[in-house]
Amino acid sequence: MTPEFVITIGREAMRTAFFIAAPPLIAALVVGLLVSIFQAVTQIQEMTLAIIPKMVAVLVALMITFPWLLEMLTTYTTNVFRLVPTVVR
């Protein structure tokens, strides 16, 4: 097992984690920005107004992107299991 091999596996793991985390985080960021602008304009400082829409947006983003996320995770896991014989040698 060479250092390049370990770096490749680690890079793919980080890339996969980034792509899996991106959709819900982007949804929370966009909704949080819109809610904060709304709160600044109306001067309503209610905490539930900030949290509930973000939770709903993250849930919707996960529901929409779930097939793609599952495919990405399955592909990564399959590739890791395929590489097990080369790691054991």
C-alpha positions as CSV (number, residue, x, y, z in Angstrom):
1,M,0.0,0.0,0.0
2,T,1.7,3.1,-1.2
3,P,1.2,6.7,0.1
4,E,-0.3,7.7,-3.3
5,F,-2.9,4.9,-2.8
6,V,-3.8,6.1,0.7
7,I,-4.0,9.7,-0.6
8,T,-6.3,8.7,-3.4
9,I,-8.7,6.9,-1.1
10,G,-8.7,9.8,1.4
11,R,-9.3,12.3,-1.4
12,E,-12.3,10.3,-2.7
13,A,-13.7,10.0,0.8
14,M,-13.4,13.8,1.3
15,R,-14.9,14.4,-2.1
16,T,-17.8,12.1,-1.4
17,A,-18.4,13.7,2.0
18,F,-18.4,17.1,0.4
19,F,-20.9,16.2,-2.3
20,I,-23.2,14.5,0.2
21,A,-23.1,17.4,2.7
22,A,-23.5,20.2,0.0
23,P,-27.2,20.0,-0.9
24,P,-28.6,20.3,2.7
25,L,-26.0,22.9,3.7
26,I,-26.7,25.0,0.6
27,A,-30.5,24.8,1.2
28,A,-30.0,25.9,4.9
29,L,-27.7,28.7,3.8
30,V,-30.1,30.1,1.2
31,V,-33.2,29.8,3.5
32,G,-31.2,31.3,6.5
33,L,-30.2,34.2,4.4
34,L,-33.7,34.9,3.2
35,V,-35.2,34.5,6.7
36,S,-32.6,36.9,8.1
37,I,-33.3,39.5,5.4
38,F,-37.0,39.1,6.2
39,Q,-36.3,39.5,9.9
40,A,-34.2,42.6,9.4
41,V,-36.9,44.2,7.2
42,T,-39.8,43.5,9.5
43,Q,-37.8,43.7,12.8
44,I,-39.3,40.4,13.9
45,Q,-36.7,38.6,16.1
46,E,-38.4,35.2,16.7
47,M,-36.1,32.2,17.0
48,T,-38.6,29.7,15.6
49,L,-39.0,31.8,12.5
50,A,-35.3,31.3,11.9
51,I,-35.0,27.6,12.7
52,I,-38.2,25.9,11.4
53,P,-37.8,27.1,7.7
54,K,-34.2,25.9,7.7
55,M,-35.2,22.5,9.1
56,V,-37.9,22.2,6.4
57,A,-35.5,23.3,3.7
58,V,-32.9,20.7,4.7
59,L,-35.5,18.0,4.8
60,V,-36.8,18.9,1.3
61,A,-33.2,19.1,0.0
62,L,-32.5,15.6,1.4
63,M,-35.7,14.2,0.0
64,I,-35.0,15.6,-3.5
65,T,-31.4,14.6,-3.7
66,F,-31.6,11.3,-1.8
67,P,-31.4,9.0,-4.9
68,W,-28.3,10.8,-6.1
69,L,-26.8,10.8,-2.7
70,L,-27.5,7.1,-2.3
71,E,-26.0,6.3,-5.7
72,M,-22.9,8.3,-4.8
73,L,-22.4,6.5,-1.5
74,T,-23.0,3.1,-3.1
75,T,-20.5,3.8,-5.8
76,Y,-17.9,4.9,-3.3
77,T,-18.5,1.9,-1.0
78,T,-18.3,-0.5,-3.9
79,N,-15.0,1.0,-5.1
80,V,-13.6,0.7,-1.6
81,F,-14.6,-2.9,-1.3
82,R,-13.1,-3.6,-4.8
83,L,-9.8,-2.2,-3.6
84,V,-9.7,-4.5,-0.5
85,P,-7.7,-7.2,-2.3
86,T,-5.0,-4.7,-3.3
87,V,-4.8,-3.4,0.3
88,V,-4.4,-6.9,1.7
89,R,-1.4,-7.8,-0.5
